[in-house]
Amino acid sequence: MNRDFVARRQETQSAGLDPVLKVIFAKMDDLRMTHLELSQKVGVTAASISNWRTGRNSPNLYLLRCIGDYLDLDITAQPKGTDDV
């Protein structure tokens, strides 16, 4: 599959995602990490991560923390461009 097509498709799919998931998937993309690689590190299926990316469902807080630790992300920090609530 054409890399540009895949990148555009992922951008479109992630448009409505939670800001934390956007940061996670951006980091995965930067690292060229696959769903399978991350899934093996945090103990879920690659299909689960695909479902998160498409917005079908979301990881729980425990998994978000595991992913944040593995990707060296502070998931408790407020993402840039969001207003204080």
C-alpha positions, 0 to 999 in steps of 0.5 A: 500500500502507498505510504502517502495513502496510509498516512492520509488514512490514519490522519482521517481516522484519528481526526475525532480521537481523544487528544491523549490517543492522538499523542500516543498514535503520533508517537507511534508513527514517529517511532514507526511502531506497529500496532502489533509491537505496541500490543505485545508490550502492553498485553492487548491484541493488535486489533484492540489498538486498531479499534482505538485508532478508529475510535471504536473504543478506548483503552482504560486508564491502566492501559493508558498509563502502561502505554505512556510509560512504554512510549515515555509520554506523560499522559497526565499532562494536558495536550497542547491546544486544549482549554482548561476545564 
